[in-house]
Each structure stands twice: as structure tokens, then as C-alpha cells.
């Protein structure tokens, strides 16, 4: 920020002198087509000389003769279709590997791709059915995550059934083609992220699920399929992405590259897979929770010992040790890449120290025997020494980022300063499976800063800054002649100063979104930053923003995942009331103060809601003595209130008292659509 302000002030003074006027006085606009003068066009560009040189230097940084990760990624291949393209029932493509065939056309990375990311993309393009060890198989490259199958005495134990139904069905077809049909004896879901459970509808139905009221031995004896998860799994599945889900979905457009086509100027892999599938997300409630490390189950002749790892990559997560295979399932705690302590789509920050602690605990518990470590993304690592080193190095990067960030914090550095300062030790930085393909050192350091210090940098100037558009307008007022600013920015672009050019031109875009020259130059700068990025998600974000600056907001035109509503139906009444409070037009309800009693006989719950000055206060396990309006209904009938659709099933909800208050409340649950994807702007106001 200090550099940003200093450079802008220097530019303002320089321009005022050039224009012969005092700082703050706008220079007379030149009548010229600045877009043409600067040679700016809306087309995608190739890599510049500076980007090519930066990317070429990566070959000197890393040992490209070490192909061990590619060998791991391709080891054990049993079968793969020559070309992989998965479609839904309507014929829409939901997942594709065929579009990455261009990878075979290059001996080295093209200049528009960071060579390290190119290697990761080649590894993630290795798709098909693989043998991990005899009796353990994975379908990799059929979705963002891996489908893992453990062979029991009579059937399959399935780990993490992918993100969408179509992908899981296609993966199972490949399994059955090569390994025959076997019944599913249990499903184990390692953690609470959708890419690990959303495809469960592709392997089983709700009627096939075991009875969650039964103990595990009876669930197994029933012939039904237990769904086994870590403690508090469903709570986090429902809550983690619901409250801010609309914003996360829109931001995911950039993170997962859904605005981009695969190609050397477009989308590549992103560290934990090629991208996000766009089929149907399904959900079935778990039937059994693992609650402690060391808990052991025997399913279809297979012994499984669980290690709880809450608060690591997910708030509810667990590793699994399979002693008869000497195989350690690391869930998403080791993934063959540096992962996120903070993710670009938005989420609560993760605890790097806890992440490292649980990996070292796994080494203590199982490292002496483990001959293979395998996980929910990417590929396994074999051999005891290799496994222990793999886990040790992975733990080390998270612990170093956590500890070094705290060192810098206590030396007085701010988040932005730390993110630009911090570097992994050389020996860790050169390890292929700790490179920054998904998460980055810079952003993980910011996550540690946020966890301990929050957003504020202690500079009182930043206690209550202007919002970006107003700030941008003042900068433009001070700068004066924005055409001259753009000429200077173009000169900096030609010198390879892409980050600064992106910053200053985006200020101009926020001041005037119709400034075509600013938009196009900002897009060109972001594009070069994308070409240089080692992180696939950074590349996606840079290139996605560049495309929207050139073409406008594209959020409404891209394919998104669909869901069958099964996750939402698991929201508790308390969650639904909290969501209503988020949806409420608080200004419109600012002068209201009334009490609503809610009785839910099917779940035996009672609530008193006080809607007061736009605030929804929720009182559990109580009813008001003199409510203004009372409601009695099944829990899921609350969705009719949430969507203001009481007329669709008026018999579902019994209302007593002042019905106009309920109508007013429902009418003002209108601050965003619960049914449609968010389409707000990201790179402009």
C-alpha cells in the first residue's frame, strides 16, 4: 500500500507539472482515440518477452530431470479411454479431459505457461483406472477428486464418491468394465467438501442407505450401505457454504476457471485436478460418525483405523489407516501440492499449525509401517522412506508458513508486506509436491495473519477507508489527465511491470467502467500475470478477470453445477432462521418490532423469533407468551417461508394471529435470489 500511494502521488505531481497546472487541477483532455494510440485491442495476446523470460527461468529453479511425480501419476494404470468426455442425460458436457490433448503437442511448456504448472497439468491429465496396491484402486482424472475403491471379501468400500453424479457413474463404469461388478458394502467420506460427496447419487440411492439409528454392526448386518463420516460432518456440509454460498459461487467462477477454455492461453490444471465438473450434485445423510482417533471398524473383511484431523483442510476431516494393505489414506491433508490455508472463492481460514500437527501425528501412528500414502487428489507415493519424507515435507511447509508469518507479525510487518517477503527454505521450495499449484505461500501467509490479527494493519488511516469507487474517483481527480496516466501505464507495461499496471488501470476502471483503454490495458496486464503464475487458481483468476474486462460480466452465461436440494434439506431450523436473517431487507423492516412463535412438531422443536428493527433474534426451546403471530408446520415447510411461496402449499403451515406480519416478513426476504447463481461484478464496480 505504501508503494501504491507513493507512486500515485508521484504520478500526480509529474502530470500536474507536465500540464502546467497545480496538483488537483485536471489537465485539458486531448482529443484522440487513446485505445488506438496505445495499440490496445480486445483479443487475447501471446506471452510478452518479459513473461517468456520469467517462465524460462523456472527451468533453472527446479529439477525438470526429476520425473518422479509423473511416474507416480502414471504408475499402475489399468485402463483409460482414449478420449474422455462425460455428458449428462441432456447431452451437456459435465467433465472433459479430451480438451487437454494439446499437452502432447509440446516438448516444453509454451512461453504463455509457467513450466512448473505445465508439469502439474501433464500429471493431472493422466486419467483412468489405477491400481494403488493389490486390492486398492483409484479412478483419477474423472473429476476434481479421486474415486477410491477398497476390495473387501465380497464387495467394494468406496472412499469419496467425487463431486457430481455423472462423473461417479462414468468412473464406476470403468471400474466394472475392468474389475467386474461387486456390491458396495460401505461409503466413507473423508471430509465435508462437496467434491468428495456430491457424486454419491452415482453409486447408491437413499433406499440403499443403512439405518442411522442402528449401531454399526447392525448397519453392516442389515445388507444396507453405511455412509461413514468424521464427527460433525453434516453440520459443516450444510453451514460452511450456505450463508455466503452465493458470493462463493460467483468467486469460484474465477478460481476454477469456468470462464475459460482449456489451452496454452487459457485454463490448465489447478494443483488438485483439472477443474470443476458441472453435473448434478447429490447428497445422502451419513449413517455413522467417527468420533475419535484410533476408532477401528472391520467392513467386509477390511480393517480400517481412523485418525481425526478437524480444522485442517476441512473443519471435519479424517485420515484412514488400512493395516493389511500397509496403506495410509491421507484424505486431503497431503495432496501432492501446497494447499490453501485461504481459498480464493472465500472460506474461513485454516490452521496451518494444526494441519502440520495432524500430519506428524500420522507419521507417529503409522509412519513406521506405511508402504503407500494415497489421498483424495492427485496420486500416491510408494515406499516407506518416500512416504515418511512426503508427509514430513508436507507438514514442514505448513508449519514454516505459520511460524515465519508469526515471526514477521511480531517484528511489526503487515499482511501485504509479509506476503511479499516470505519464502520457503530452498530445500522445501524445490520439492515438486510442495510447489504452489493450488495454494500459494503468499496467500497462506495472509491467512495466518488474518487468523491471528484480522484485516486491520494498525494504521489508523485504514480504520475506515473510502469504498473503492469513491477512492478511485478521488485518485483520478488528483491525477488529472487520465490519458497521460494510461500512456505512462502503457510504457510500464512495455517494461514488464504488469502488477503495477494492473493496479493503476483498475483504479481507472473503478472510477469510470466505460474507460475502454483502461479496461483493455488492465486485461493485458492481468493476462501476463496469469501466464507467469505457477498456481492454477491464480492463473484462472487473472485470465478470467482479463476476459471479463474485455467482454463484460459473463457469470450468467457459464455452466454451473446443479444440485438436487438434498443438502439444503438438511439445514436445521436454526440455520434456516439465520439464513432468513441474511436474506431480510433490514432497512425495510427497520421500524418493525414483533414476535413470531414457530412450532415444528416433526422435529419436536420450538422457537421464538423477535423481528426487531431489521434484526432477527432467534430464541431456541421457548415460545413467547403473547406472540403477534404463530406458525405450526414441519421443519422443511420453512422453505416455503424462505422463498415466499406459502401459496404453493397453504395447508403445510398453520398460522394464527396477525397474518399480515408473516406476509410482510416473507415479502422482505428478497435481498438476493436463493434459486439463481450470483452474477455481481468482480473486477469492476
BADREN-852004 format. One line per field, with one value per residue (C-alpha): residue in three letters; x, y, z. Coordinates in pm, whole numbers, plus 50000, padded with zeros to 5 digits. Layout:
rest	[ala;...];
u	[X;...];
v	[Y;...];
w	[Z;...];
//
This chain:
rest	[unk;unk;unk;unk;unk;unk;unk;unk;unk;unk;unk;unk;unk;unk;unk;unk;unk;unk;unk;unk;unk;unk;unk;unk;unk;unk;unk;unk;unk;unk;unk;unk;unk;unk;unk;unk;unk;unk;unk;unk;unk;unk;unk;unk;unk;unk;unk;unk;unk;unk;unk;unk;unk;unk;unk;unk;unk;unk;unk;unk;unk;unk;unk;unk;unk;unk;unk;unk;unk;unk;unk;unk;unk;unk;unk;unk;unk;unk;unk;unk;unk;unk;unk;unk;unk;unk;unk;unk;unk;unk;unk;unk;unk;unk;unk;unk;unk;unk;unk;unk;unk;unk;unk;unk;unk;unk;unk;unk;unk;unk;unk;unk;unk;unk;unk;unk;unk;unk;unk;unk;unk;unk;unk;unk;unk;unk;unk;unk;unk;unk;unk;unk;unk;unk;unk;unk;unk;unk;unk;unk;unk;unk;unk;unk;unk;unk;unk;unk;unk;unk;unk;unk;unk;unk;unk;unk;unk;unk;unk;unk;unk;unk;unk;unk;unk;unk;unk;unk;unk;unk;unk;unk;unk;unk;unk;unk;unk;unk;unk;unk;unk;unk;unk;unk;unk;unk;unk;unk;unk;unk;unk;unk;unk;unk;unk;unk;unk;unk;unk;unk;unk;unk;unk;unk;unk;unk;unk;unk;unk;unk;unk;unk;unk;unk;unk;unk;unk;unk;unk;unk;unk;unk;unk;unk;unk;unk;unk;unk;unk;unk;unk;unk;unk;unk;unk;unk;unk;unk;unk;unk;unk;unk;unk;unk;unk;unk;unk;unk;unk;unk;unk;unk;unk;unk;unk;unk;unk;unk;unk;unk;unk;unk;unk;unk;unk;unk;unk;unk;unk;unk;unk;unk;unk;unk;unk;unk;unk;unk;unk;unk;unk;unk;unk;unk;unk;unk;unk;unk;unk;unk;unk;unk;unk;unk;unk;unk;unk;unk;unk;unk;unk;unk;unk;unk;unk;unk;unk;unk;unk;unk;unk;unk;unk;unk;unk;unk;unk;unk;unk;unk;unk;unk;unk;unk;unk;unk;unk;unk;unk;unk;unk;unk;unk;unk;unk;unk;unk;unk;unk;unk;unk;unk;unk;unk;unk;unk;unk;unk;unk;unk;unk;unk;unk;unk;unk;unk;unk;unk;unk;unk;unk;unk;unk;unk;unk;unk;unk;unk;unk;unk;unk;unk;unk;unk;unk;unk;unk;unk;unk;unk;unk;unk;unk;unk;unk;unk;unk;unk;unk;unk;unk;unk;unk;unk;unk;unk;unk;unk;unk;unk;unk;unk;unk;unk;unk;unk;unk;unk;unk;unk;unk;unk;unk;unk;unk;unk;unk;unk;unk;unk;unk;unk;unk;unk;unk;unk;unk;unk;unk;unk;unk;unk;unk;unk;unk;unk;unk;unk;unk;unk;unk;unk;unk;unk;unk;unk;unk;unk;unk;unk;unk;unk;unk;unk;unk;unk;unk;unk;unk;unk;unk;unk;unk;unk;unk;unk;unk;unk;unk;unk;unk;unk;unk;unk;unk;unk;unk;unk;unk;unk;unk;unk;unk;unk;unk;unk;unk;unk;unk;unk;unk;unk;unk;unk;unk;unk;unk;unk;unk;unk;unk;unk;unk;unk;unk;unk;unk;unk;unk;unk;unk;unk;unk;unk;unk;unk;unk;unk;unk;unk;unk;unk;unk;unk;unk;unk;unk;unk;unk;unk;unk;unk;unk;unk;unk;unk;unk;unk;unk;unk;unk;unk;unk;unk;unk;unk;unk;unk;unk;unk;unk;unk;unk;unk;unk;unk;unk;unk;unk;unk;unk;unk;unk;unk;unk;unk;unk;unk;unk;unk;unk;unk;unk;unk;unk;unk;unk;unk;unk;unk;unk;unk;unk;unk;unk;unk;unk;unk;unk;unk;unk;unk;unk;unk;unk;unk;unk;unk;unk;unk;unk;unk;unk;unk;unk;unk;unk;unk;unk;unk;unk;unk;unk;unk;unk;unk;unk;unk;unk;unk;unk;unk;unk;unk;unk;unk;unk;unk;unk;unk;unk;unk;unk;unk;unk;unk;unk;unk;unk;unk;unk;unk;unk;unk;unk;unk;unk;unk;unk;unk;unk;unk;unk;unk;unk;unk;unk;unk;unk;unk;unk;unk;unk;unk;unk;unk;unk;unk;unk;unk;unk;unk;unk;unk;unk;unk;unk;unk;unk;unk;unk;unk;unk;unk;unk];
u	[50000;50285;50438;50095;50028;50380;50376;50033;50131;50450;50246;50003;50283;50453;50133;50047;50387;50355;50013;50125;49868;49867;49814;49443;49357;49251;49455;49267;49169;49336;49101;49241;49139;49366;49280;49413;49709;49827;49759;49510;49276;49024;49192;49388;49762;50062;50325;50549;50927;50930;50682;50875;51197;51036;50888;51210;51396;51182;51380;51687;51497;51360;51499;51300;51509;51333;51021;50921;50587;50493;50598;50378;50089;50102;50204;49959;49738;49493;49272;49169;48953;49146;48940;48740;48430;48144;47794;47468;47134;47067;47398;47574;47944;48000;48366;48635;48993;48989;49027;49376;49516;49724;49961;50101;50195;50478;50810;50845;50599;50498;50601;50245;50261;50473;50676;50609;50233;50274;50429;50144;49892;50060;50042;49675;49599;49696;49344;49188;49166;49484;49597;49744;49836;49665;49313;49313;49217;49156;48978;49172;49110;48733;48653;48839;48893;48969;48724;48893;48784;48898;48837;48670;48576;48260;48233;48372;48437;48429;48612;48495;48246;48350;48158;47883;47663;47759;48131;48084;47868;48131;48406;48210;48152;48528;48574;48310;48447;48788;48725;48371;48055;48070;47822;47904;47946;48019;48089;48348;48361;48683;48567;48295;48374;48135;48391;48414;48048;47840;47858;47717;47396;47603;47667;47363;47013;46860;46673;47003;47146;47167;46953;47147;46966;47136;47485;47749;47746;47372;47405;47653;47443;47134;47267;47227;47515;47663;47779;48069;48196;48401;48226;48019;48038;47679;47680;47976;47843;47529;47670;48007;47889;47524;47548;47798;47727;47614;47931;48147;47982;48050;48410;48455;48400;48749;48913;48807;48839;48478;48503;48798;48859;49149;49457;49802;49637;49359;49282;49527;49529;49496;49703;49432;49280;49194;48898;48538;48275;47936;47691;47440;47547;47369;47374;47278;47294;47559;47459;47764;48014;48373;48439;48792;49138;49206;48846;48854;48593;48606;48397;48371;48693;48888;49021;49008;49155;49064;49260;49059;49205;48950;49032;49289;49191;48827;48659;48553;48813;48979;49264;49235;49495;49447;49695;49651;49748;50010;49831;49762;49474;49561;49225;49312;49579;49857;49777;50096;50079;50083;49720;49520;49505;49285;49096;49019;48648;48628;48610;48714;49091;49251;49502;49847;49989;49708;49749;50117;50041;49799;50041;50319;50072;50000;50375;50395;50097;50150;50478;50674;50465;50314;50432;50199;50032;49735;49472;49163;49352;49648;49849;50005;50362;50520;50793;50823;51111;50938;50606;50761;50959;50647;50448;50738;50794;50421;50393;50703;50567;50252;50446;50707;50444;50259;50569;50751;50439;50407;50776;50716;50396;50590;50851;50576;50520;50174;49989;50086;50446;50469;50311;50578;50864;50804;50991;51009;51353;51530;51517;51140;51080;51242;51023;50777;50489;50510;50500;50231;49989;49676;49760;50043;50293;50185;49816;49878;50083;49792;49567;49791;49791;49411;49376;49580;49548;49239;49220;49341;49709;49705;49749;49459;49435;49289;49034;48754;48880;48666;48494;48685;48476;48485;48856;48921;48730;48943;49262;49150;49066;49415;49589;49425;49485;49395;49503;49854;49829;49739;50031;50263;50099;50145;50513;50537;50359;50618;50883;50713;50571;50244;50135;50164;49990;49704;49672;49669;49446;49197;49176;49077;48821;48663;48648;48496;48400;48343;48710;48792;49165;49191;48991;49197;49532;49430;49324;49658;49848;49638;49685;50064;50042;49826;50079;50351;50151;50256;49926;49650;49389;49586;49616;49241;49165;49395;49272;48906;48924;49102;48824;48551;48729;48730;48385;48185;48033;47998;47861;47515;47647;47866;47774;47749;47694;47334;47208;46903;46830;46927;47197;46966;46702;46945;46958;46837;46557;46810;47017;46707;46621;46978;46957;46630;46806;47071;46804;46596;46569;46671;46609;46253;46190;46371;46054;45901;45904;45703;45724;45666;45632;45733;45642;45787;45616;45812;46145;45993;46138;46003;46138;46053;46162;46172;46192;46315;46448;46557;46721;46600;46669;46624;46533;46555;46345;46095;45776;45666;45374;45193;45315;45193;45180;45225;45321;45299;45450;45701;46062;46107;45793;46003;46147;45807;45854;46214;46107;45779;45583;45327;45054;45210;45111;44893;44791;45151;45165;44904;44908;44739;44739;44839;44897;44992;45314;45408;45330;45544;45830;45820;45794;46113;46324;46439;46800;46925;46787;46806;46742;46983;47359;47508;47616;47770;48087;48429;48688;48483;48228];
v	[50000;50240;50189;50222;50561;50691;50605;50754;51078;51095;51042;51314;51566;51473;51513;51846;51982;51847;52004;52335;52329;52274;51928;51854;52057;51836;51876;51954;51627;51555;51475;51143;50782;50661;50295;50313;50532;50277;49984;49824;49555;49316;49000;48760;48816;48588;48599;48904;48888;48959;48681;48439;48521;48482;48147;48029;48100;47838;47570;47683;47686;47331;46991;46900;46587;46455;46293;46103;46280;46198;45839;45829;45986;45720;45417;45129;45230;44952;45117;45457;45560;45713;46029;46124;46340;46292;46417;46441;46298;46606;46571;46860;46813;46795;46691;46674;46557;46545;46924;46895;46687;46993;46895;46629;46887;47045;46909;47201;47448;47726;48074;48152;47886;47860;47541;47413;47443;47275;46973;46958;46976;46686;46483;46564;46473;46112;45975;45632;45333;45274;45007;45160;44823;44490;44540;44923;45108;45466;45630;45953;46239;46177;46480;46722;46448;46074;45786;45524;45160;44910;44546;44354;43989;44033;44395;44749;45002;45335;45646;45993;45950;46260;46585;46506;46208;46184;46167;45898;45690;45713;45617;45313;45204;45200;45001;44745;44706;44607;44462;44330;44418;44400;44535;44848;44747;45093;45452;45651;46027;46179;46537;46794;46947;46890;46746;46446;46360;46521;46220;45973;45950;45779;45471;45436;45558;45680;45349;45160;45358;45189;45297;45561;45470;45131;45060;44991;44613;44608;44852;44615;44308;44470;44442;44816;45058;45253;45608;45678;46031;46228;46386;46699;46630;46717;47035;47165;47040;47243;47550;47611;47728;47819;48156;48303;48050;48296;48502;48190;48057;48373;48393;48028;48136;48282;48022;47719;47880;47826;48135;47986;47724;47482;47585;47737;48081;47955;47707;47444;47224;47380;47160;46923;46837;46979;47179;47156;46927;47081;46795;46715;46742;46488;46419;46145;46193;45992;45689;45673;45925;45852;46041;45959;45878;45508;45402;45084;44917;44589;44608;44315;44172;44500;44665;45044;45261;45630;45941;46256;46574;46851;47207;47115;47124;47097;47160;46791;46555;46220;46003;45622;45352;45014;44785;44475;44683;44891;45182;45525;45732;46098;46246;46599;46660;46559;46625;46646;47025;47317;47354;47654;47799;48053;47979;48233;48151;48262;48048;48058;48040;47709;47639;47568;47464;47213;47083;47014;46861;46604;46502;46447;46255;46031;45973;45878;45643;45481;45600;45301;45060;45259;45147;45373;45707;45788;46057;46226;46431;46353;46032;45802;45781;45439;45304;45365;45612;45805;45808;45944;46206;46305;46358;46531;46778;46849;46914;47132;47378;47449;47478;47708;47941;47954;48017;48256;48467;48498;48594;48873;48981;49025;49228;49472;49376;49395;49132;49272;49316;48961;48808;48974;48883;48522;48247;47875;47739;47634;47261;47272;47509;47270;46971;46907;46802;47116;47360;47628;47472;47526;47727;47980;48081;48444;48377;48119;48379;48622;48352;48317;48694;48700;48417;48595;48965;49011;49251;49566;49660;49904;50210;50440;50568;50225;50221;50336;50380;50503;50237;50153;50351;50674;50632;50574;50888;51095;50945;51038;51389;51425;51262;51494;51379;51010;50978;51066;50817;50549;50647;50609;50279;50151;50244;50050;49758;49762;49735;49430;49600;49410;49414;49791;49840;49618;49817;50165;50076;49904;50228;50399;50126;50174;50548;50500;50147;50280;50374;50129;50195;50133;49811;49673;49765;49619;49300;49280;49318;49057;48821;48833;48778;48474;48334;48369;48211;47875;47842;47717;47908;48233;48175;48114;48429;48653;48521;48514;48877;48970;48811;48995;49328;49270;49117;49223;49018;48655;48499;48437;48258;47986;47630;47572;47263;47185;47031;46828;47024;46735;46933;47227;46995;46903;47261;47278;47516;47739;47754;47838;48124;48254;48236;48427;48697;48723;48748;49007;49366;49514;49875;49798;49627;49885;50024;49686;49506;49187;48831;48516;48176;47875;47519;47227;46905;46670;46759;46847;47196;47536;47881;48239;48487;48854;49066;49397;49694;49469;49213;48854;48732;48357;48207;47828;47593;47859;48031;48387;48432;48686;48639;48863;48566;48189;47921;47544;47335;47060;47179;47163;47371;47662;47664;47793;48094;48135;48152;48340;48054;47984;47988;47678;47465;47670;47357;47293;47584;47670;48041;48215;48582;48873;48702;49037;49036;48697;48823;49133;48921;48686;48970;49122;48805;48948;49069;48808;48512;48178;47995;48159;48192;48528;48749;49052;49211;49119;49326;49644;49824];
w	[50000;50081;49737;49577;49735;49677;49309;49256;49428;49224;48908;49013;49071;48745;48548;48706;48608;48255;48221;48366;48644;49018;49169;49177;48867;48573;48257;47939;47770;47440;47158;47049;47037;47312;47258;46902;47001;47257;47026;47264;47131;47290;47160;47377;47350;47341;47613;47603;47605;47981;48057;47836;48022;48364;48269;48110;48434;48609;48426;48621;48950;48953;48860;48550;48509;48821;48673;48987;49019;48661;48723;49033;48842;48572;48779;48798;48505;48425;48165;48030;47737;47451;47489;47797;47775;48025;47943;48136;48026;47811;47632;47808;47876;48252;48252;47985;47952;47572;47554;47703;47418;47321;47603;47373;47108;47309;47430;47673;47816;47576;47684;47799;48073;48386;48322;48672;48625;48284;48456;48708;48424;48244;48565;48623;48262;48344;48388;48414;48648;48852;49097;49413;49561;49513;49644;49635;49318;49215;48925;48874;48636;48614;48831;49053;49313;49303;49341;49561;49598;49859;49773;50053;50076;49871;49758;49748;50020;49839;49956;49844;49556;49358;49306;49057;48982;48615;48689;48953;48720;48446;48692;48812;48453;48402;48725;48633;48281;48418;48763;48736;48923;49301;49555;49752;50117;50263;50161;50357;50306;50433;50478;50431;50090;49802;49559;49794;49845;49570;49337;49588;49383;49115;49331;49559;49635;49958;49988;49988;50282;50621;50914;51107;51430;51433;51570;51306;51343;51277;50986;50825;50901;50750;50397;50354;50286;50579;50500;50735;50802;51058;51354;51279;50905;50818;51024;50824;50489;50541;50711;50552;50211;50267;50442;50196;49924;49657;49682;49697;49384;49187;49309;49217;48854;48872;49099;48894;48553;48445;48222;48034;47769;47811;47616;47628;47652;47875;48151;48276;48586;48930;49153;49278;48940;48602;48729;48845;48694;48614;48661;48935;49300;49521;49892;50135;50510;50691;50892;51120;51259;51358;51680;51794;51667;51689;51632;51426;51206;51016;50698;50459;50598;50576;50892;50893;51169;51167;51264;51333;51178;51243;51141;50879;50511;50623;50957;50968;50822;50893;50767;50748;50808;50636;50813;50595;50291;50479;50312;50463;50324;50387;50281;50167;50430;50187;49824;49621;49615;49853;49956;50074;50422;50246;49928;49655;49649;50012;50326;50688;50718;50806;51080;50937;51274;51332;50979;51041;51382;51244;50969;51222;51439;51139;51099;51466;51446;51107;50957;51077;50868;50580;50236;50040;50108;49887;49903;49760;49498;49275;49301;49561;49686;49746;49973;50347;50329;50049;50235;50555;50363;50168;50486;50664;50382;50356;50729;50713;50459;50661;50986;50829;50681;51013;51223;50991;50945;51322;51340;51090;51267;51590;51402;51301;50938;50782;50584;50243;50349;50482;50172;49959;50195;50288;50102;50172;50258;49939;50008;50062;49772;49526;49619;49337;49562;49779;49486;49467;49219;49428;49736;49747;50011;49981;50040;50310;50496;50464;50609;50914;50953;50930;51181;51444;51361;51144;50848;51026;50988;51286;51064;51164;50805;50729;51011;50782;50425;50139;49936;49616;49368;49570;49637;49266;49170;49408;49266;48918;49036;49183;48889;48644;48288;48288;47925;48032;48320;48067;47845;48144;48234;47880;47900;48227;48061;47785;48058;48207;48521;48499;48864;48889;48554;48669;48991;48840;48545;48774;48973;48648;48574;48916;48857;48511;48400;48046;48007;47727;47722;48097;48070;47783;47934;48270;48089;47907;48233;48415;48124;48150;48527;48454;48209;48474;48758;48895;49080;48855;49056;49025;48651;48630;48829;48626;48291;48398;48505;48182;47981;48172;48132;47756;47715;48020;48300;48187;48505;48362;48054;48207;48308;48681;48891;48973;49293;49381;49701;49927;50111;50175;50319;50596;50723;51082;51171;51344;51024;50822;51054;51032;50653;50660;50861;50589;50317;50502;50376;50708;50606;50502;50836;51047;51206;51290;51623;51664;51794;51591;51754;51548;51645;51449;51560;51332;51494;51833;51838;51939;51861;51937;51670;51752;51441;51578;51376;51090;51319;51354;51707;51747;52086;52093;52303;52403;52288;52353;52590;52374;52016;51736;51500;51550;51300;51323;51045;50959;50961;50584;50530;50649;50296;50178;50405;50296;49931;49990;49836;50104;49839;49681;49982;50220;50410;50513;50757;51019;51101;51392;51482;51259;50923;50767;50969;50827;50475;50537;50668;50369;50118;50252;50229;49900;49915;49670;49480;49655;49328;49083;49074;49171;48880;49050;48911;49045;48856;48821;49039];
//
